[in-house]
Amino acid sequence: MAPGAERVSGVDMLLDLAGLDANLSTADLVVTGEGRLDGQTLSGKAPAGVLERARRAGIPVVAVCGTTELSEAEARAAGFTGVATLQELEPDPARCLADPAPLLHRIGEDLGRQLSAG
């Protein structure tokens, strides 16, 4: 490492650049995600960074992903309020990859209904 340089987390740097903390001040829910939610997700990938910051702010976090290897209990133990997967709606991974937009739209509608219901 160069003299005077400091090592920083790439995830933290990106979340700072995105202004996540400022946006959390007005959020009721945080939705984060990636292709597959698994043990690696919890080991420093972007969703783990988002989860940690939202938890510190007292805001629930839902993960949206293509598929998950985490059980519901593991996801909750990690701090996620819930997990929604595209494969819950469309079991064929090829179809999920080919046209994820309608599936993501349905998940968004479901989350909206759940928030409205209180």
MDTraj code that builds the backbone (N, CA, C; nanometers):
import mdtraj as md
import numpy as np

residues = "MET ALA PRO GLY ALA GLU ARG VAL SER GLY VAL ASP MET LEU LEU ASP LEU ALA GLY LEU ASP ALA ASN LEU SER THR ALA ASP LEU VAL VAL THR GLY GLU GLY ARG LEU ASP GLY GLN THR LEU SER GLY LYS ALA PRO ALA GLY VAL LEU GLU ARG ALA ARG ARG ALA GLY ILE PRO VAL VAL ALA VAL CYS GLY THR THR GLU LEU SER GLU ALA GLU ALA ARG ALA ALA GLY PHE THR GLY VAL ALA THR LEU GLN GLU LEU GLU PRO ASP PRO ALA ARG CYS LEU ALA ASP PRO ALA PRO LEU LEU HIS ARG ILE GLY GLU ASP LEU GLY ARG GLN LEU SER ALA GLY".split()
xyz = np.array([
    [0.0850, -0.1168, 0.0000],
    [0.0000, 0.0000, 0.0000],
    [0.0900, 0.1236, 0.0000],
    [0.0473, 0.2241, -0.0694],
    [0.1250, 0.3477, -0.0809],
    [0.1264, 0.4229, 0.0523],
    [0.2348, 0.4928, 0.0823],
    [0.2407, 0.5724, 0.2050],
    [0.1255, 0.6726, 0.2093],
    [0.0606, 0.6799, 0.3235],
    [-0.0502, 0.7729, 0.3408],
    [-0.1840, 0.7209, 0.2912],
    [-0.1819, 0.6057, 0.2237],
    [-0.3074, 0.5488, 0.1733],
    [-0.3790, 0.4767, 0.2864],
    [-0.5074, 0.4640, 0.2736],
    [-0.5824, 0.3857, 0.3709],
    [-0.6712, 0.2873, 0.2979],
    [-0.6909, 0.1743, 0.3600],
    [-0.7748, 0.0699, 0.3026],
    [-0.9193, 0.0963, 0.3454],
    [-1.0095, 0.0960, 0.2489],
    [-1.1512, 0.1159, 0.2789],
    [-1.2317, 0.0060, 0.2107],
    [-1.3442, -0.0232, 0.2682],
    [-1.4352, -0.1213, 0.2101],
    [-1.4934, -0.0663, 0.0804],
    [-1.4889, -0.1461, -0.0245],
    [-1.5485, -0.1048, -0.1515],
    [-1.6973, -0.0813, -0.1394],
    [-1.7650, -0.1676, -0.0637],
    [-1.9091, -0.1525, -0.0439],
    [-1.9377, -0.0213, 0.0278],
    [-1.8646, 0.0060, 0.1353],
    [-1.8880, 0.1306, 0.2085],
    [-1.8621, 0.2525, 0.1212],
    [-1.7580, 0.2466, 0.0404],
    [-1.7276, 0.3589, -0.0476],
    [-1.8430, 0.3828, -0.1459],
    [-1.8947, 0.2756, -0.2057],
    [-2.0052, 0.2901, -0.3011],
    [-2.1325, 0.3394, -0.2331],
    [-2.1612, 0.2881, -0.1137],
    [-2.2811, 0.3325, -0.0426],
    [-2.2689, 0.4793, -0.0021],
    [-2.1476, 0.5217, 0.0341],
    [-2.1257, 0.6638, 0.0643],
    [-2.1464, 0.7491, -0.0606],
    [-2.0898, 0.7048, -0.1731],
    [-2.1054, 0.7793, -0.2984],
    [-2.2518, 0.7872, -0.3412],
    [-2.3279, 0.6821, -0.3126],
    [-2.4701, 0.6796, -0.3485],
    [-2.5553, 0.7618, -0.2522],
    [-2.4976, 0.8046, -0.1411],
    [-2.5735, 0.8834, -0.0440],
    [-2.6757, 0.8019, 0.0324],
    [-2.6456, 0.6755, 0.0561],
    [-2.7432, 0.5882, 0.1214],
    [-2.7868, 0.6416, 0.2570],
    [-2.6936, 0.6827, 0.3402],
    [-2.7299, 0.7261, 0.4752],
    [-2.8278, 0.8431, 0.4733],
    [-2.8079, 0.9375, 0.3845],
    [-2.8999, 1.0516, 0.3742],
    [-3.0382, 1.0050, 0.3304],
    [-3.0431, 0.9100, 0.2387],
    [-3.1723, 0.8589, 0.1917],
    [-3.2432, 0.7762, 0.2982],
    [-3.1675, 0.7131, 0.3855],
    [-3.2291, 0.6338, 0.4914],
    [-3.3094, 0.7207, 0.5872],
    [-3.2740, 0.8473, 0.5982],
    [-3.3422, 0.9352, 0.6931],
    [-3.4896, 0.9542, 0.6597],
    [-3.5292, 0.9267, 0.5366],
    [-3.6697, 0.9423, 0.4971],
    [-3.7335, 0.8101, 0.4542],
    [-3.6655, 0.6998, 0.4772],
    [-3.7146, 0.5696, 0.4300],
    [-3.7972, 0.4979, 0.5360],
    [-3.9003, 0.4286, 0.4905],
    [-3.9790, 0.3408, 0.5766],
    [-3.9380, 0.1955, 0.5586],
    [-3.8805, 0.1656, 0.4432],
    [-3.8399, 0.0297, 0.4087],
    [-3.7245, 0.0392, 0.3100],
    [-3.6311, -0.0534, 0.3210],
    [-3.5213, -0.0623, 0.2252],
    [-3.5344, -0.1944, 0.1511],
    [-3.5242, -0.1879, 0.0200],
    [-3.5250, -0.3081, -0.0636],
    [-3.3877, -0.3173, -0.1287],
    [-3.3228, -0.4298, -0.1096],
    [-3.1921, -0.4536, -0.1690],
    [-3.1936, -0.5909, -0.2332],
    [-3.0950, -0.6215, -0.3123],
    [-3.0954, -0.7546, -0.3705],
    [-2.9775, -0.7831, -0.4589],
    [-2.9785, -0.9046, -0.5066],
    [-2.8786, -0.9518, -0.6018],
    [-2.9313, -1.0788, -0.6660],
    [-2.8533, -1.1355, -0.7552],
    [-2.8987, -1.2539, -0.8271],
    [-2.9302, -1.3710, -0.7367],
    [-2.8354, -1.4041, -0.6477],
    [-2.8576, -1.5150, -0.5551],
    [-2.8190, -1.4712, -0.4145],
    [-2.9122, -1.4870, -0.3229],
    [-2.8872, -1.4568, -0.1828],
    [-2.8308, -1.5829, -0.1181],
    [-2.7083, -1.5724, -0.0654],
    [-2.6447, -1.6894, -0.0050],
    [-2.5466, -1.6446, 0.1024],
    [-2.4682, -1.7380, 0.1518],
    [-2.3725, -1.7064, 0.2564],
    [-2.2743, -1.5987, 0.2168],
    [-2.2347, -1.5952, 0.0894],
    [-2.1421, -1.4910, 0.0433],
    [-2.2052, -1.3525, 0.0520],
    [-2.3357, -1.3463, 0.0337],
    [-2.4064, -1.2185, 0.0422],
    [-2.3801, -1.1536, 0.1769],
    [-2.3763, -1.2363, 0.2805],
    [-2.3626, -1.1854, 0.4161],
    [-2.2183, -1.1552, 0.4537],
    [-2.1261, -1.1813, 0.3626],
    [-1.9833, -1.1646, 0.3912],
    [-1.9232, -1.0457, 0.3175],
    [-1.9905, -0.9329, 0.3231],
    [-1.9314, -0.8114, 0.2696],
    [-1.9780, -0.7674, 0.1330],
    [-2.0746, -0.8373, 0.0728],
    [-2.1265, -0.7914, -0.0561],
    [-2.2230, -0.6746, -0.0328],
    [-2.2598, -0.6081, -0.1387],
    [-2.3406, -0.4858, -0.1282],
    [-2.4673, -0.5026, -0.0440],
    [-2.5478, -0.6088, -0.0633],
    [-2.6676, -0.6206, 0.0200],
    [-2.6373, -0.6258, 0.1700],
    [-2.5242, -0.6844, 0.2083],
    [-2.4869, -0.6887, 0.3501],
    [-2.4551, -0.5485, 0.4013],
    [-2.3903, -0.4679, 0.3190],
    [-2.3615, -0.3302, 0.3578],
    [-2.4879, -0.2474, 0.3712],
    [-2.5797, -0.2648, 0.2773],
    [-2.7086, -0.1952, 0.2835],
    [-2.7840, -0.2390, 0.4088],
    [-2.7866, -0.3689, 0.4334],
    [-2.8556, -0.4236, 0.5504],
    [-2.7998, -0.3635, 0.6791],
    [-2.6696, -0.3603, 0.6929],
    [-2.6069, -0.3088, 0.8149],
    [-2.6420, -0.1625, 0.8383],
    [-2.6349, -0.0820, 0.7347],
    [-2.6663, 0.0607, 0.7517],
    [-2.8140, 0.0822, 0.7830],
    [-2.9005, 0.0080, 0.7170],
    [-3.0441, 0.0216, 0.7436],
    [-3.0768, -0.0243, 0.8851],
    [-3.0143, -0.1317, 0.9295],
    [-3.0378, -0.1800, 1.0662],
    [-2.9966, -0.0746, 1.1678],
    [-2.8821, -0.0102, 1.1455],
    [-2.8369, 0.0953, 1.2379],
    [-2.9370, 0.2104, 1.2425],
    [-3.0058, 0.2335, 1.1304],
    [-3.1054, 0.3407, 1.1235],
    [-3.2437, 0.2940, 1.1689],
    [-3.2566, 0.1658, 1.2033],
    [-3.3840, 0.1124, 1.2501],
    [-3.4868, 0.0917, 1.1406],
    [-3.4412, 0.0680, 1.0187],
    [-3.5316, 0.0529, 0.9048],
    [-3.5308, -0.0924, 0.8586],
    [-3.6491, -0.1522, 0.8413],
    [-3.6541, -0.2912, 0.7946],
    [-3.6017, -0.3048, 0.6519],
    [-3.5461, -0.4231, 0.6237],
    [-3.4846, -0.4495, 0.4935],
    [-3.5421, -0.5771, 0.4341],
    [-3.5854, -0.5680, 0.3101],
    [-3.6319, -0.6837, 0.2336],
    [-3.5318, -0.7083, 0.1214],
    [-3.4955, -0.8340, 0.1039],
    [-3.4069, -0.8716, -0.0066],
    [-3.4909, -0.9240, -0.1216],
    [-3.4629, -0.8771, -0.2412],
    [-3.5258, -0.9275, -0.3629],
    [-3.4147, -0.9887, -0.4465],
    [-3.4340, -1.1130, -0.4874],
    [-3.3274, -1.1831, -0.5594],
    [-3.3883, -1.2838, -0.6560],
    [-3.3032, -1.3342, -0.7431],
    [-3.3483, -1.4378, -0.8345],
    [-3.3803, -1.5657, -0.7594],
    [-3.2888, -1.6035, -0.6724],
    [-3.3046, -1.7250, -0.5924],
    [-3.2301, -1.7065, -0.4613],
    [-3.2580, -1.7912, -0.3651],
    [-3.1881, -1.7833, -0.2373],
    [-3.1464, -1.9217, -0.1907],
    [-3.0315, -1.9263, -0.1272],
    [-2.9870, -2.0487, -0.0619],
    [-3.0056, -2.0385, 0.0888],
    [-3.0486, -1.9226, 0.1366],
    [-3.0711, -1.9037, 0.2793],
    [-3.2121, -1.9474, 0.3158],
    [-3.2255, -2.0152, 0.4276],
    [-3.3586, -2.0475, 0.4782],
    [-3.4206, -1.9185, 0.5314],
    [-3.5500, -1.9229, 0.5544],
    [-3.6168, -1.8050, 0.6100],
    [-3.5551, -1.7692, 0.7450],
    [-3.5255, -1.8703, 0.8262],
    [-3.4654, -1.8459, 0.9575],
    [-3.3269, -1.7827, 0.9447],
    [-3.2471, -1.8286, 0.8489],
    [-3.1133, -1.7716, 0.8279],
    [-3.1221, -1.6265, 0.7817],
    [-3.2161, -1.5995, 0.6920],
    [-3.2328, -1.4625, 0.6426],
    [-3.2762, -1.3697, 0.7559],
    [-3.3682, -1.4157, 0.8381],
    [-3.4142, -1.3340, 0.9513],
    [-3.3028, -1.3145, 1.0540],
    [-3.2265, -1.4214, 1.0791],
    [-3.1143, -1.4106, 1.1737],
    [-3.0108, -1.3102, 1.1242],
    [-2.9947, -1.3009, 0.9931],
    [-2.9009, -1.2046, 0.9348],
    [-2.9531, -1.0616, 0.9476],
    [-3.0853, -1.0469, 0.9632],
    [-3.1440, -0.9145, 0.9788],
    [-3.2463, -0.8756, 0.8746],
    [-3.2663, -0.9607, 0.7734],
    [-3.3664, -0.9287, 0.6713],
    [-3.5067, -0.9480, 0.7282],
    [-3.5945, -0.8533, 0.7005],
    [-3.7343, -0.8642, 0.7400],
    [-3.8046, -0.9681, 0.6545],
    [-3.7633, -0.9788, 0.5300],
    [-3.8213, -1.0754, 0.4380],
    [-3.7328, -1.0930, 0.3168],
    [-3.7622, -1.1981, 0.2424],
    [-3.6912, -1.2276, 0.1179],
    [-3.7953, -1.2636, 0.0134],
    [-3.7876, -1.2014, -0.1023],
    [-3.8751, -1.2342, -0.2149],
    [-3.7867, -1.2779, -0.3308],
    [-3.8213, -1.3909, -0.3913],
    [-3.7409, -1.4399, -0.5035],
    [-3.8238, -1.4471, -0.6307],
    [-3.7570, -1.4234, -0.7417],
    [-3.8233, -1.4378, -0.8703],
    [-3.8676, -1.5816, -0.8905],
    [-3.7882, -1.6766, -0.8430],
    [-3.8212, -1.8174, -0.8638],
    [-3.9433, -1.8622, -0.7844],
    [-3.9881, -1.7832, -0.6878],
    [-4.1154, -1.8132, -0.6226],
    [-4.2300, -1.7941, -0.7217],
    [-4.2122, -1.6996, -0.8137],
    [-4.3155, -1.6687, -0.9124],
    [-4.2967, -1.7450, -1.0425],
    [-4.1714, -1.7718, -1.0775],
    [-4.1385, -1.8421, -1.2023],
    [-4.0247, -1.9391, -1.1732],
    [-4.0571, -2.0688, -1.1610],
    [-3.9546, -2.1674, -1.1246],
    [-3.8447, -2.1879, -1.2289],
    [-3.8688, -2.1502, -1.3537],
    [-3.7697, -2.1717, -1.4594],
    [-3.6670, -2.0580, -1.4583],
    [-3.5412, -2.0877, -1.4180],
    [-3.4396, -1.9822, -1.4119],
    [-3.4176, -1.9120, -1.5457],
    [-3.4283, -1.9846, -1.6555],
    [-3.4080, -1.9233, -1.7872],
    [-3.5128, -1.8155, -1.8132],
    [-3.6353, -1.8409, -1.7742],
    [-3.7414, -1.7401, -1.7926],
    [-3.7194, -1.6202, -1.7006],
    [-3.6732, -1.6472, -1.5787],
    [-3.6432, -1.5369, -1.4862],
    [-3.5370, -1.4452, -1.5448],
    [-3.4342, -1.5044, -1.6027],
    [-3.3258, -1.4260, -1.6617],
    [-3.3693, -1.3548, -1.7890],
    [-3.4536, -1.4205, -1.8676],
    [-3.4947, -1.3645, -1.9966],
    [-3.5876, -1.2445, -1.9810],
    [-3.6744, -1.2474, -1.8798],
    [-3.7729, -1.1403, -1.8658],
    [-3.8056, -1.1167, -1.7184],
    [-3.7124, -1.0593, -1.6435],
    [-3.7359, -1.0405, -1.5001],
    [-3.8307, -0.9256, -1.4665],
    [-3.8495, -0.8304, -1.5569],
    [-3.9264, -0.7097, -1.5250],
    [-4.0671, -0.7386, -1.4725],
    [-4.1468, -0.8246, -1.5378],
    [-4.2808, -0.8488, -1.4845],
    [-4.2784, -0.9132, -1.3456],
    [-4.1791, -0.9969, -1.3219],
    [-4.1677, -1.0621, -1.1911],
    [-4.1309, -0.9600, -1.0836],
    [-4.0370, -0.8721, -1.1160],
    [-3.9990, -0.7673, -1.0217],
    [-4.1160, -0.6723, -0.9959],
    [-4.1931, -0.6444, -1.0985],
    [-4.3113, -0.5592, -1.0835],
    [-4.4102, -0.6230, -0.9860],
    [-4.4339, -0.7528, -1.0016],
    [-4.5262, -0.8232, -0.9108],
    [-4.4750, -0.8209, -0.7676],
    [-4.3451, -0.8417, -0.7505],
    [-4.2879, -0.8369, -0.6158],
    [-4.3053, -0.6968, -0.5573],
    [-4.2811, -0.5942, -0.6372],
    [-4.3000, -0.4569, -0.5916],
    [-4.4436, -0.4284, -0.5514],
    [-4.5384, -0.4768, -0.6310],
    [-4.6800, -0.4595, -0.5965],
    [-4.7126, -0.5285, -0.4652],
    [-4.6618, -0.6505, -0.4475],
    [-4.6860, -0.7244, -0.3232],
    [-4.6291, -0.6494, -0.2028],
    [-4.5071, -0.5983, -0.2162],
    [-4.4470, -0.5218, -0.1066],
    [-4.5282, -0.3961, -0.0771],
    [-4.5751, -0.3297, -0.1815],
    [-4.6578, -0.2108, -0.1635],
    [-4.7869, -0.2416, -0.0892],
    [-4.8511, -0.3512, -0.1257],
    [-4.9739, -0.3919, -0.0563],
    [-4.9455, -0.4226, 0.0908],
    [-4.8355, -0.4915, 0.1165],
    [-4.8006, -0.5250, 0.2547],
    [-4.7747, -0.3990, 0.3371],
    [-4.7063, -0.3016, 0.2772],
    [-4.6812, -0.1756, 0.3484],
    [-4.8105, -0.0997, 0.3737],
    [-4.8996, -0.0982, 0.2750],
    [-5.0267, -0.0271, 0.2893],
    [-5.1141, -0.0898, 0.3963],
    [-5.1060, -0.2225, 0.4077],
    [-5.1872, -0.2937, 0.5063],
    [-5.1351, -0.2704, 0.6478],
    [-5.0122, -0.2247, 0.6571],
    [-4.9551, -0.1887, 0.7857],
    [-4.8904, -0.2999, 0.8545],
])
top = md.Topology()
chain = top.add_chain()
for i, resn in enumerate(residues, 1):
    res = top.add_residue(resn, chain, resSeq=i)
    for name in ("N", "CA", "C"):
        top.add_atom(name, md.element.get_by_symbol(name[0]), res)
traj = md.Trajectory(xyz[None], top)
